[in-house]
Amino acid sequence: MTVSPATTDLSDAHDAIAAHVDPIFFDYGGRLAFHGPITTLKLFEDNALVRTAVEGPGNGQVLVVDGGGSTRCALFGGNLAKLAADNGWAGVVIFGCVRDRDELEAEQVGVKAIGHHPRKSVKQGIGETDIAVTFGGVRFAPGAWLYADRDGIIVAPNKLD
């Protein structure tokens, strides 16, 4: 497992190019610090594409899910966290909710979300993949780099030293 650099240090060193995500996210996964290149999903109250993504090889990427900020259901839970950890995803950032909090904490994958909810989502497979999405005051583009820890999330156009 690669050690993730502190977001505070990266922010200080790269303030001119690092985008700072609004502090609206909470930690849910077993890894509190993670980083990697971004891949994206845009969907609403439907997590079928999330499952499809984490079933595939993560290769150290961070899955960024624009769930429209919905707090009416969860888009990510324990079963998906296990898949993400087993398939090499560094982390998942969800502009939406998660569930199965104890199971999320048990998996070695970073998970950040805006809240938690016991209700499952629908599974229709409706949404978009690998497009730029914007939430938390930041644009998340596929291939950009995301760095996350307990202090927050920053996004940079490329890998930071």
N, C-alpha and C positions, 0 to 999 in steps of 0.2 A: 504494500500500500504506500503510495506516494504521500509525503507530508504536504499539506496545503499551506501556502504562505498566508500570513495574517492579513486580513483585509485592511486593517489600520496601516500596516507598513506599505502595502501596495497603494493605498489611497495617498499616503504622504509622498511616495516616490513618483506616482503617475497621475497626480490630480488633474493634469491638463487633458488626459485622454480617458481616464476611468469615469464611467457613469455610475452614480451611486443610487441604488434602488431605494425608494421610500421605505421607511422602517415599519412595514405592515405585515411582515412574515414571522412565523414562529417555527422553532425547530421541532421536528418529530422523528427523525431517523436516528439510527445507531451511530452514524458519523456526523459530528457537528461541524466539521470543516471539510470542504470538498471543492474541487475545481475541475474544469475541463472545457472542451469546445461544446458549443451549444447546438442542439437540434430542437426544433419547435413543433408544437401542435396547437391548433386553435379549434376549440370545440365548446359546446355548452351542455352541461348536465348529461353527458354521454361519454363514458370512459372506454369504449371499445377500442379506439385508436391508441389509448394509453397502454392497454394490454398488448396490443400488437407491437408497439414500440419496445416495451421492456422484455418481450419474448425474444427479441432479436439481440444480436451482440451490441453491447454498449461501448466497448472499446474506450472506456474512460470518459465518455461524454456526459453532459448534463442535459437531461430532458426538461425543457421549459414548456409548461402547459398553460396556455391562456384559456382558462375556463370561464372567462367573462366575469370573474369575481363572484360567482354564485355561491351563496351559503345555504342553499336548499338541499344539497346532497353532497356525498363524497365522490371524488374522482380517483382516489388512490387509497389502497388499504394494504393489509398484511400480505395477502397473496401476491399482489403486484410488487410489493417491496422485496419479497423473497426472490421473485423472478429478476427484478432489477439488480439485486446484489449478486445472484448466481450468474447473471449474464454480463457482469462487468460494467454496469453503469456507475459513474461517480456519484451522481445525485439526481434529484428531481425537484424542480421548483414549480409549485402549482398556485396559480392565481384562482384559487378555489379551495375546497375543503378536502380533508383526509378522514379516515376512520381506522379502527383497529390500532389505537395508539400504542398499546403494549407490544403488539407484533411489529410495528414500525421501528420502535426502539431496539428490538432484538436483532434487526438486520443491519449489516455493515454497508449501508448506503445512506447518503445524505438526503434528507427530505425537509423541504420548507414549504409551508402553505399558510394561507391567511386564517385558517380555522379548522375546526373538526365538526363532523356531523355523523350520526349513526346511519342515516339513510343512504342506500346504494343508488348509483346513477342508472340511467337507462343504458342499453347496449345496442345502438342502432348503427354505429360506425360512421356517423355524420361528423365531418370536420375537415380541416385542412392540415397538411403537413409541410414542414420545411419552408415556412413563410415568415417574414419579419412580423413580430407581434409587439405591442406596446402596452405596458401596465406598470404601476409603481413608479411612474415618471421616467421610465427608461425604455428604449427600443432594444429588443432582443433579436438579433439577426443570426440565422444559421451560420455556423463557422466562427462567430465571435467567441470570446472566452469569458466564462463566468467563474467568479471566486466567491465562496460563501464560508462564513463561520458564525460564531455566536454574536459578533459585532455587526453583521449585516451582509449585504450582497453588493458586489461591484461587477460591472461588465466592461470589457475592453475589446477593441476591434481585433486584437491579436493576443498571443500569449505574452504575459508579462514576466520579466526576470525578477 
